[in-house]
Amino acid sequence: MRARIIILLLFVLVHVPAKPAAADTAAGIPVFFPETGHTLAYNFRYFWSHHGGLPIFGYPLTEVFVEDGRPVQYFERARLEWHGDKALVLVGHLGRWRASGYEWHPAFAPVPAPGSAASNLDYFPETGHTLGGGFRQFWHANGGLQVFGYPLSEEFREVNPQDGKEYTVQYFERARFEWHPENPPQYQVQLGHLGRQYLEAMRPAPDWALAPAQGPEQAWDGLRPTHISIPRIGVDTEVVEGGFSLGKWDVPRHTAIHYWPVSGYPGTPGNISIAGHVGYRDIIFNHLVDAAIGDEIILSMGQAQRHYRVTDIWTVLPEDAWVMAPTPNETLTLITCVPIGVYSHRLIVRAAPIQP
């Protein structure tokens, strides 16, 4: 599927349209939550919305920042991580963090696999634990392994540190389930506020990421590319964030574009893919055809800058979608169409970060 999407991107760059191509990218458009004063956008908004939203993850508690080499964002109940080297959003293992120190507890000791008669239980040999009852139903209905991970314990009674009350709970790699039988059926399983607890205990977020944002336009500030220049050849253009939705790609007319469904971000692993039109005199990527090995590229992220050196230049056919595939290391890939007026091939200019 991803390969077909990338091929479509390369196809729409074949010609210069009279106006921007229309694409519905609402799945990633930045939104603002006044309840906590933080934004949600792009990869994280898409994942949050498609995997349960507010009941599963809660409100955002931070802006996106880099932690342990990757973009992350904290929510009341979870941490979302962007793994650009795999082009995947993953949910952080906050359940494992919260369960640390519980090795002595009987509920965390592995149990034998139940017999075939126990059809109402799932058994996970990976961790040696079972899953049953309302927790089992909730786990399967709301994302399963991808969102919650494997069970780390059996069910047991525990006091919730936020309200001081005791509940039946079960720990998973990415979450803690609580059983609230007093609630209507759809609300009887509640998720612990592990994101909030981790932030308070470990304090991984810088002050600027904790500070309330002024509006949705601040989403991913400091990480998303906003401007690119190649001084030697006169490339100098703004960069906007764009996404894929409903089978189309946004193709702006007056700027280059960084594609959030597959791209990495400066300063982190992954392939930072930026595309731009040619054919407009002296703007966007019109002079990219003059790039040479060794050219310096300056990529801006708001007020910050990161410098790259061109390492490879080649042309490919539209079907060569691999040029936008994730990379294990930080890589910058610029894409445009050549030759001007024909647009039958794609010019690829690839660069690596310049070490200080």
Contacts in CASP RR format, 6 or more apart in sequence:
PFRMAT RR
TARGET T0000
AUTHOR 0000-0000-0000
METHOD contacts of the structure
MODEL  1
MRARIIILLLFVLVHVPAKPAAADTAAGIPVFFPETGHTLAYNFRYFWSH
HGGLPIFGYPLTEVFVEDGRPVQYFERARLEWHGDKALVLVGHLGRWRAS
GYEWHPAFAPVPAPGSAASNLDYFPETGHTLGGGFRQFWHANGGLQVFGY
PLSEEFREVNPQDGKEYTVQYFERARFEWHPENPPQYQVQLGHLGRQYLE
AMRPAPDWALAPAQGPEQAWDGLRPTHISIPRIGVDTEVVEGGFSLGKWD
VPRHTAIHYWPVSGYPGTPGNISIAGHVGYRDIIFNHLVDAAIGDEIILS
MGQAQRHYRVTDIWTVLPEDAWVMAPTPNETLTLITCVPIGVYSHRLIVR
AAPIQP
2 87 0 8 1.000
2 261 0 8 1.000
2 262 0 8 1.000
3 321 0 8 1.000
5 244 0 8 1.000
5 247 0 8 1.000
5 249 0 8 1.000
5 261 0 8 1.000
5 262 0 8 1.000
6 262 0 8 1.000
6 321 0 8 1.000
6 324 0 8 1.000
6 325 0 8 1.000
7 318 0 8 1.000
7 319 0 8 1.000
7 321 0 8 1.000
8 247 0 8 1.000
8 248 0 8 1.000
8 249 0 8 1.000
9 244 0 8 1.000
9 249 0 8 1.000
9 259 0 8 1.000
9 275 0 8 1.000
9 324 0 8 1.000
10 318 0 8 1.000
10 319 0 8 1.000
10 320 0 8 1.000
10 321 0 8 1.000
10 335 0 8 1.000
10 346 0 8 1.000
11 318 0 8 1.000
12 21 0 8 1.000
12 248 0 8 1.000
12 249 0 8 1.000
12 251 0 8 1.000
13 251 0 8 1.000
13 275 0 8 1.000
13 276 0 8 1.000
13 277 0 8 1.000
13 335 0 8 1.000
13 336 0 8 1.000
13 337 0 8 1.000
13 343 0 8 1.000
13 346 0 8 1.000
14 318 0 8 1.000
14 337 0 8 1.000
14 343 0 8 1.000
14 344 0 8 1.000
15 337 0 8 1.000
15 343 0 8 1.000
16 277 0 8 1.000
16 278 0 8 1.000
16 279 0 8 1.000
16 280 0 8 1.000
17 251 0 8 1.000
17 253 0 8 1.000
19 253 0 8 1.000
20 250 0 8 1.000
20 251 0 8 1.000
20 252 0 8 1.000
20 253 0 8 1.000
21 248 0 8 1.000
21 249 0 8 1.000
21 250 0 8 1.000
21 251 0 8 1.000
22 248 0 8 1.000
23 243 0 8 1.000
23 244 0 8 1.000
23 245 0 8 1.000
23 246 0 8 1.000
23 247 0 8 1.000
23 248 0 8 1.000
23 249 0 8 1.000
23 250 0 8 1.000
23 251 0 8 1.000
24 245 0 8 1.000
24 246 0 8 1.000
24 248 0 8 1.000
25 242 0 8 1.000
25 243 0 8 1.000
25 244 0 8 1.000
25 245 0 8 1.000
25 250 0 8 1.000
26 245 0 8 1.000
27 45 0 8 1.000
27 46 0 8 1.000
27 49 0 8 1.000
27 50 0 8 1.000
27 245 0 8 1.000
28 41 0 8 1.000
28 42 0 8 1.000
28 43 0 8 1.000
28 45 0 8 1.000
28 46 0 8 1.000
28 243 0 8 1.000
28 245 0 8 1.000
28 260 0 8 1.000
29 41 0 8 1.000
29 45 0 8 1.000
29 216 0 8 1.000
30 39 0 8 1.000
30 40 0 8 1.000
30 41 0 8 1.000
30 42 0 8 1.000
30 45 0 8 1.000
30 216 0 8 1.000
30 217 0 8 1.000
30 219 0 8 1.000
30 220 0 8 1.000
31 39 0 8 1.000
31 40 0 8 1.000
31 41 0 8 1.000
31 45 0 8 1.000
31 216 0 8 1.000
32 38 0 8 1.000
32 39 0 8 1.000
32 213 0 8 1.000
32 215 0 8 1.000
32 216 0 8 1.000
33 39 0 8 1.000
33 40 0 8 1.000
33 59 0 8 1.000
33 60 0 8 1.000
35 59 0 8 1.000
36 59 0 8 1.000
36 60 0 8 1.000
36 61 0 8 1.000
36 212 0 8 1.000
37 60 0 8 1.000
37 212 0 8 1.000
37 213 0 8 1.000
38 59 0 8 1.000
38 60 0 8 1.000
38 61 0 8 1.000
38 62 0 8 1.000
38 63 0 8 1.000
38 212 0 8 1.000
38 213 0 8 1.000
39 60 0 8 1.000
39 63 0 8 1.000
39 213 0 8 1.000
39 215 0 8 1.000
39 216 0 8 1.000
39 218 0 8 1.000
39 219 0 8 1.000
39 220 0 8 1.000
40 48 0 8 1.000
40 60 0 8 1.000
40 73 0 8 1.000
40 219 0 8 1.000
41 216 0 8 1.000
41 219 0 8 1.000
41 220 0 8 1.000
41 241 0 8 1.000
42 219 0 8 1.000
42 220 0 8 1.000
42 224 0 8 1.000
42 241 0 8 1.000
42 242 0 8 1.000
42 243 0 8 1.000
42 260 0 8 1.000
43 82 0 8 1.000
43 89 0 8 1.000
43 260 0 8 1.000
43 261 0 8 1.000
44 64 0 8 1.000
44 73 0 8 1.000
44 80 0 8 1.000
44 82 0 8 1.000
44 89 0 8 1.000
46 89 0 8 1.000
46 261 0 8 1.000
47 80 0 8 1.000
47 89 0 8 1.000
48 57 0 8 1.000
48 75 0 8 1.000
48 80 0 8 1.000
51 57 0 8 1.000
51 142 0 8 1.000
51 143 0 8 1.000
51 146 0 8 1.000
51 147 0 8 1.000
52 142 0 8 1.000
52 143 0 8 1.000
52 147 0 8 1.000
55 191 0 8 1.000
56 77 0 8 1.000
56 78 0 8 1.000
56 142 0 8 1.000
56 147 0 8 1.000
56 191 0 8 1.000
57 75 0 8 1.000
57 76 0 8 1.000
57 77 0 8 1.000
57 78 0 8 1.000
57 80 0 8 1.000
58 75 0 8 1.000
58 76 0 8 1.000
58 77 0 8 1.000
58 78 0 8 1.000
59 75 0 8 1.000
59 76 0 8 1.000
60 73 0 8 1.000
60 74 0 8 1.000
60 75 0 8 1.000
61 74 0 8 1.000
61 75 0 8 1.000
61 76 0 8 1.000
61 195 0 8 1.000
61 196 0 8 1.000
61 199 0 8 1.000
61 210 0 8 1.000
62 73 0 8 1.000
62 74 0 8 1.000
62 199 0 8 1.000
62 205 0 8 1.000
62 209 0 8 1.000
62 210 0 8 1.000
63 73 0 8 1.000
63 208 0 8 1.000
63 209 0 8 1.000
63 211 0 8 1.000
63 213 0 8 1.000
63 218 0 8 1.000
63 219 0 8 1.000
63 220 0 8 1.000
63 221 0 8 1.000
64 71 0 8 1.000
64 72 0 8 1.000
64 73 0 8 1.000
64 209 0 8 1.000
64 219 0 8 1.000
64 220 0 8 1.000
64 223 0 8 1.000
65 71 0 8 1.000
65 72 0 8 1.000
65 73 0 8 1.000
65 205 0 8 1.000
65 206 0 8 1.000
65 208 0 8 1.000
65 209 0 8 1.000
65 223 0 8 1.000
66 72 0 8 1.000
66 223 0 8 1.000
66 267 0 8 1.000
66 268 0 8 1.000
67 204 0 8 1.000
67 205 0 8 1.000
69 267 0 8 1.000
69 268 0 8 1.000
69 269 0 8 1.000
70 81 0 8 1.000
70 82 0 8 1.000
70 83 0 8 1.000
70 84 0 8 1.000
70 268 0 8 1.000
70 269 0 8 1.000
71 81 0 8 1.000
71 82 0 8 1.000
71 220 0 8 1.000
71 223 0 8 1.000
71 265 0 8 1.000
71 268 0 8 1.000
72 79 0 8 1.000
72 80 0 8 1.000
72 81 0 8 1.000
72 82 0 8 1.000
73 79 0 8 1.000
73 80 0 8 1.000
74 195 0 8 1.000
74 196 0 8 1.000
74 198 0 8 1.000
74 199 0 8 1.000
74 205 0 8 1.000
75 195 0 8 1.000
76 193 0 8 1.000
76 195 0 8 1.000
76 196 0 8 1.000
77 175 0 8 1.000
77 191 0 8 1.000
77 192 0 8 1.000
77 193 0 8 1.000
77 194 0 8 1.000
77 195 0 8 1.000
77 196 0 8 1.000
78 91 0 8 1.000
78 92 0 8 1.000
78 94 0 8 1.000
78 174 0 8 1.000
78 175 0 8 1.000
78 194 0 8 1.000
78 195 0 8 1.000
79 91 0 8 1.000
79 92 0 8 1.000
79 94 0 8 1.000
79 195 0 8 1.000
79 198 0 8 1.000
80 89 0 8 1.000
80 90 0 8 1.000
80 91 0 8 1.000
80 92 0 8 1.000
81 89 0 8 1.000
81 90 0 8 1.000
81 91 0 8 1.000
81 92 0 8 1.000
82 88 0 8 1.000
82 89 0 8 1.000
82 264 0 8 1.000
82 265 0 8 1.000
82 268 0 8 1.000
83 89 0 8 1.000
83 90 0 8 1.000
83 269 0 8 1.000
84 263 0 8 1.000
84 264 0 8 1.000
84 265 0 8 1.000
84 268 0 8 1.000
84 269 0 8 1.000
84 270 0 8 1.000
84 271 0 8 1.000
84 326 0 8 1.000
85 269 0 8 1.000
85 270 0 8 1.000
85 326 0 8 1.000
85 327 0 8 1.000
85 328 0 8 1.000
85 329 0 8 1.000
86 326 0 8 1.000
87 261 0 8 1.000
87 262 0 8 1.000
87 264 0 8 1.000
87 270 0 8 1.000
87 326 0 8 1.000
91 146 0 8 1.000
91 147 0 8 1.000
91 148 0 8 1.000
91 149 0 8 1.000
91 174 0 8 1.000
91 175 0 8 1.000
92 174 0 8 1.000
93 173 0 8 1.000
93 174 0 8 1.000
94 174 0 8 1.000
94 175 0 8 1.000
94 194 0 8 1.000
94 195 0 8 1.000
94 197 0 8 1.000
94 198 0 8 1.000
95 152 0 8 1.000
95 171 0 8 1.000
95 172 0 8 1.000
95 173 0 8 1.000
95 174 0 8 1.000
95 175 0 8 1.000
95 176 0 8 1.000
95 194 0 8 1.000
96 152 0 8 1.000
96 173 0 8 1.000
97 194 0 8 1.000
97 198 0 8 1.000
97 202 0 8 1.000
98 171 0 8 1.000
98 176 0 8 1.000
98 194 0 8 1.000
98 197 0 8 1.000
98 198 0 8 1.000
99 108 0 8 1.000
99 152 0 8 1.000
99 153 0 8 1.000
99 171 0 8 1.000
102 108 0 8 1.000
102 153 0 8 1.000
102 171 0 8 1.000
105 153 0 8 1.000
105 156 0 8 1.000
106 156 0 8 1.000
107 153 0 8 1.000
107 154 0 8 1.000
107 155 0 8 1.000
107 156 0 8 1.000
108 152 0 8 1.000
108 153 0 8 1.000
108 154 0 8 1.000
108 171 0 8 1.000
110 127 0 8 1.000
110 128 0 8 1.000
110 129 0 8 1.000
111 128 0 8 1.000
111 129 0 8 1.000
111 130 0 8 1.000
111 154 0 8 1.000
113 123 0 8 1.000
113 125 0 8 1.000
113 128 0 8 1.000
114 121 0 8 1.000
114 123 0 8 1.000
114 130 0 8 1.000
120 132 0 8 1.000
120 133 0 8 1.000
120 136 0 8 1.000
121 130 0 8 1.000
121 131 0 8 1.000
121 132 0 8 1.000
121 136 0 8 1.000
122 130 0 8 1.000
122 131 0 8 1.000
122 132 0 8 1.000
122 136 0 8 1.000
123 129 0 8 1.000
123 130 0 8 1.000
123 131 0 8 1.000
124 130 0 8 1.000
124 131 0 8 1.000
124 150 0 8 1.000
124 151 0 8 1.000
126 150 0 8 1.000
127 150 0 8 1.000
127 151 0 8 1.000
127 152 0 8 1.000
129 150 0 8 1.000
129 151 0 8 1.000
129 152 0 8 1.000
129 153 0 8 1.000
129 154 0 8 1.000
130 151 0 8 1.000
130 154 0 8 1.000
131 139 0 8 1.000
131 151 0 8 1.000
131 170 0 8 1.000
134 179 0 8 1.000
134 188 0 8 1.000
134 189 0 8 1.000
135 155 0 8 1.000
135 170 0 8 1.000
135 177 0 8 1.000
135 179 0 8 1.000
135 189 0 8 1.000
138 177 0 8 1.000
138 189 0 8 1.000
139 148 0 8 1.000
139 172 0 8 1.000
139 177 0 8 1.000
142 148 0 8 1.000
147 174 0 8 1.000
147 175 0 8 1.000
148 172 0 8 1.000
148 173 0 8 1.000
148 174 0 8 1.000
148 175 0 8 1.000
148 177 0 8 1.000
149 172 0 8 1.000
149 173 0 8 1.000
149 174 0 8 1.000
149 175 0 8 1.000
150 172 0 8 1.000
150 173 0 8 1.000
151 170 0 8 1.000
151 171 0 8 1.000
151 172 0 8 1.000
152 171 0 8 1.000
152 172 0 8 1.000
152 173 0 8 1.000
153 170 0 8 1.000
153 171 0 8 1.000
154 170 0 8 1.000
155 168 0 8 1.000
155 169 0 8 1.000
155 170 0 8 1.000
155 179 0 8 1.000
156 168 0 8 1.000
156 169 0 8 1.000
156 170 0 8 1.000
157 166 0 8 1.000
157 167 0 8 1.000
157 168 0 8 1.000
157 169 0 8 1.000
158 166 0 8 1.000
158 167 0 8 1.000
158 169 0 8 1.000
159 165 0 8 1.000
159 166 0 8 1.000
159 167 0 8 1.000
160 166 0 8 1.000
160 167 0 8 1.000
160 178 0 8 1.000
160 192 0 8 1.000
161 197 0 8 1.000
162 193 0 8 1.000
167 178 0 8 1.000
167 179 0 8 1.000
167 180 0 8 1.000
168 178 0 8 1.000
168 179 0 8 1.000
169 176 0 8 1.000
169 177 0 8 1.000
169 178 0 8 1.000
169 179 0 8 1.000
170 176 0 8 1.000
170 177 0 8 1.000
171 177 0 8 1.000
175 191 0 8 1.000
175 192 0 8 1.000
175 194 0 8 1.000
176 191 0 8 1.000
176 192 0 8 1.000
176 194 0 8 1.000
177 189 0 8 1.000
177 190 0 8 1.000
177 191 0 8 1.000
177 192 0 8 1.000
178 189 0 8 1.000
178 190 0 8 1.000
178 191 0 8 1.000
178 192 0 8 1.000
179 188 0 8 1.000
179 189 0 8 1.000
180 187 0 8 1.000
180 188 0 8 1.000
180 189 0 8 1.000
180 190 0 8 1.000
181 188 0 8 1.000
183 190 0 8 1.000
198 204 0 8 1.000
199 205 0 8 1.000
213 219 0 8 1.000
213 221 0 8 1.000
220 241 0 8 1.000
220 265 0 8 1.000
221 302 0 8 1.000
222 301 0 8 1.000
222 302 0 8 1.000
222 303 0 8 1.000
222 304 0 8 1.000
223 265 0 8 1.000
223 266 0 8 1.000
223 301 0 8 1.000
224 241 0 8 1.000
224 258 0 8 1.000
224 260 0 8 1.000
224 265 0 8 1.000
224 301 0 8 1.000
225 239 0 8 1.000
225 258 0 8 1.000
225 265 0 8 1.000
225 266 0 8 1.000
225 272 0 8 1.000
225 274 0 8 1.000
225 299 0 8 1.000
225 300 0 8 1.000
225 301 0 8 1.000
226 238 0 8 1.000
226 239 0 8 1.000
226 300 0 8 1.000
226 301 0 8 1.000
226 302 0 8 1.000
227 237 0 8 1.000
227 238 0 8 1.000
227 239 0 8 1.000
227 299 0 8 1.000
227 300 0 8 1.000
227 302 0 8 1.000
228 235 0 8 1.000
228 236 0 8 1.000
228 237 0 8 1.000
228 239 0 8 1.000
228 256 0 8 1.000
228 274 0 8 1.000
228 297 0 8 1.000
228 298 0 8 1.000
228 299 0 8 1.000
228 300 0 8 1.000
228 334 0 8 1.000
229 235 0 8 1.000
229 236 0 8 1.000
229 237 0 8 1.000
229 297 0 8 1.000
229 298 0 8 1.000
230 236 0 8 1.000
230 287 0 8 1.000
230 288 0 8 1.000
230 291 0 8 1.000
230 295 0 8 1.000
230 296 0 8 1.000
230 297 0 8 1.000
230 298 0 8 1.000
231 296 0 8 1.000
231 298 0 8 1.000
232 292 0 8 1.000
232 295 0 8 1.000
232 296 0 8 1.000
233 287 0 8 1.000
233 288 0 8 1.000
233 290 0 8 1.000
233 291 0 8 1.000
233 295 0 8 1.000
234 287 0 8 1.000
235 285 0 8 1.000
235 287 0 8 1.000
235 288 0 8 1.000
235 291 0 8 1.000
237 255 0 8 1.000
237 256 0 8 1.000
237 276 0 8 1.000
237 283 0 8 1.000
237 284 0 8 1.000
237 285 0 8 1.000
238 254 0 8 1.000
238 255 0 8 1.000
238 256 0 8 1.000
239 255 0 8 1.000
239 256 0 8 1.000
239 257 0 8 1.000
239 258 0 8 1.000
239 274 0 8 1.000
239 299 0 8 1.000
240 252 0 8 1.000
240 255 0 8 1.000
240 256 0 8 1.000
240 257 0 8 1.000
240 258 0 8 1.000
241 257 0 8 1.000
241 258 0 8 1.000
241 260 0 8 1.000
242 249 0 8 1.000
242 250 0 8 1.000
242 257 0 8 1.000
242 258 0 8 1.000
242 259 0 8 1.000
242 260 0 8 1.000
243 249 0 8 1.000
243 250 0 8 1.000
243 259 0 8 1.000
243 260 0 8 1.000
243 261 0 8 1.000
244 259 0 8 1.000
244 261 0 8 1.000
249 259 0 8 1.000
250 257 0 8 1.000
251 257 0 8 1.000
251 275 0 8 1.000
251 277 0 8 1.000
253 277 0 8 1.000
253 280 0 8 1.000
254 283 0 8 1.000
254 284 0 8 1.000
255 276 0 8 1.000
255 284 0 8 1.000
256 274 0 8 1.000
256 275 0 8 1.000
256 276 0 8 1.000
256 284 0 8 1.000
256 285 0 8 1.000
257 274 0 8 1.000
257 275 0 8 1.000
257 276 0 8 1.000
258 272 0 8 1.000
258 273 0 8 1.000
258 274 0 8 1.000
259 273 0 8 1.000
259 274 0 8 1.000
259 275 0 8 1.000
259 324 0 8 1.000
262 271 0 8 1.000
262 273 0 8 1.000
262 324 0 8 1.000
262 325 0 8 1.000
262 326 0 8 1.000
263 270 0 8 1.000
263 271 0 8 1.000
263 272 0 8 1.000
263 273 0 8 1.000
263 274 0 8 1.000
263 324 0 8 1.000
264 270 0 8 1.000
264 271 0 8 1.000
264 272 0 8 1.000
264 273 0 8 1.000
264 326 0 8 1.000
264 330 0 8 1.000
265 272 0 8 1.000
266 272 0 8 1.000
266 299 0 8 1.000
266 301 0 8 1.000
266 306 0 8 1.000
266 330 0 8 1.000
266 353 0 8 1.000
267 306 0 8 1.000
267 330 0 8 1.000
267 353 0 8 1.000
268 330 0 8 1.000
269 327 0 8 1.000
269 328 0 8 1.000
269 329 0 8 1.000
269 330 0 8 1.000
270 326 0 8 1.000
270 327 0 8 1.000
270 328 0 8 1.000
270 329 0 8 1.000
270 330 0 8 1.000
270 331 0 8 1.000
271 324 0 8 1.000
271 325 0 8 1.000
271 326 0 8 1.000
271 327 0 8 1.000
271 331 0 8 1.000
271 333 0 8 1.000
272 299 0 8 1.000
272 330 0 8 1.000
272 331 0 8 1.000
272 332 0 8 1.000
272 333 0 8 1.000
273 323 0 8 1.000
273 324 0 8 1.000
273 333 0 8 1.000
273 335 0 8 1.000
274 332 0 8 1.000
274 333 0 8 1.000
274 334 0 8 1.000
274 335 0 8 1.000
275 285 0 8 1.000
275 334 0 8 1.000
275 335 0 8 1.000
275 336 0 8 1.000
276 284 0 8 1.000
276 285 0 8 1.000
276 334 0 8 1.000
276 335 0 8 1.000
276 336 0 8 1.000
277 284 0 8 1.000
277 285 0 8 1.000
277 286 0 8 1.000
277 336 0 8 1.000
277 337 0 8 1.000
278 284 0 8 1.000
278 285 0 8 1.000
278 286 0 8 1.000
278 288 0 8 1.000
278 289 0 8 1.000
278 336 0 8 1.000
278 337 0 8 1.000
278 338 0 8 1.000
278 340 0 8 1.000
278 343 0 8 1.000
279 286 0 8 1.000
279 340 0 8 1.000
279 341 0 8 1.000
280 286 0 8 1.000
285 334 0 8 1.000
285 336 0 8 1.000
286 340 0 8 1.000
288 334 0 8 1.000
288 336 0 8 1.000
288 347 0 8 1.000
288 349 0 8 1.000
289 336 0 8 1.000
289 338 0 8 1.000
289 339 0 8 1.000
289 340 0 8 1.000
289 347 0 8 1.000
291 310 0 8 1.000
291 313 0 8 1.000
291 334 0 8 1.000
291 349 0 8 1.000
292 310 0 8 1.000
292 313 0 8 1.000
293 310 0 8 1.000
293 311 0 8 1.000
293 312 0 8 1.000
293 313 0 8 1.000
294 309 0 8 1.000
294 310 0 8 1.000
294 311 0 8 1.000
295 309 0 8 1.000
295 310 0 8 1.000
295 351 0 8 1.000
296 307 0 8 1.000
296 308 0 8 1.000
296 309 0 8 1.000
296 310 0 8 1.000
296 354 0 8 1.000
297 307 0 8 1.000
297 308 0 8 1.000
297 309 0 8 1.000
297 310 0 8 1.000
297 332 0 8 1.000
297 334 0 8 1.000
297 351 0 8 1.000
298 305 0 8 1.000
298 306 0 8 1.000
298 307 0 8 1.000
298 308 0 8 1.000
299 305 0 8 1.000
299 306 0 8 1.000
299 307 0 8 1.000
299 308 0 8 1.000
299 332 0 8 1.000
306 353 0 8 1.000
307 353 0 8 1.000
307 354 0 8 1.000
308 332 0 8 1.000
308 351 0 8 1.000
308 352 0 8 1.000
308 353 0 8 1.000
308 354 0 8 1.000
309 351 0 8 1.000
309 352 0 8 1.000
309 353 0 8 1.000
309 354 0 8 1.000
310 349 0 8 1.000
310 350 0 8 1.000
310 351 0 8 1.000
311 350 0 8 1.000
311 351 0 8 1.000
311 352 0 8 1.000
312 348 0 8 1.000
312 349 0 8 1.000
312 350 0 8 1.000
313 347 0 8 1.000
313 348 0 8 1.000
313 349 0 8 1.000
313 350 0 8 1.000
314 348 0 8 1.000
315 338 0 8 1.000
315 345 0 8 1.000
315 346 0 8 1.000
315 347 0 8 1.000
315 348 0 8 1.000
316 323 0 8 1.000
316 345 0 8 1.000
316 346 0 8 1.000
316 348 0 8 1.000
317 345 0 8 1.000
317 346 0 8 1.000
318 345 0 8 1.000
318 346 0 8 1.000
320 346 0 8 1.000
323 333 0 8 1.000
323 335 0 8 1.000
323 346 0 8 1.000
323 348 0 8 1.000
324 333 0 8 1.000
324 335 0 8 1.000
329 352 0 8 1.000
330 352 0 8 1.000
330 353 0 8 1.000
331 350 0 8 1.000
331 351 0 8 1.000
331 352 0 8 1.000
332 350 0 8 1.000
332 351 0 8 1.000
332 352 0 8 1.000
332 353 0 8 1.000
333 348 0 8 1.000
333 349 0 8 1.000
333 350 0 8 1.000
334 348 0 8 1.000
334 349 0 8 1.000
334 350 0 8 1.000
334 351 0 8 1.000
335 346 0 8 1.000
335 347 0 8 1.000
335 348 0 8 1.000
336 346 0 8 1.000
336 347 0 8 1.000
337 343 0 8 1.000
337 345 0 8 1.000
337 346 0 8 1.000
337 347 0 8 1.000
338 344 0 8 1.000
338 345 0 8 1.000
338 346 0 8 1.000
338 347 0 8 1.000
339 345 0 8 1.000
END
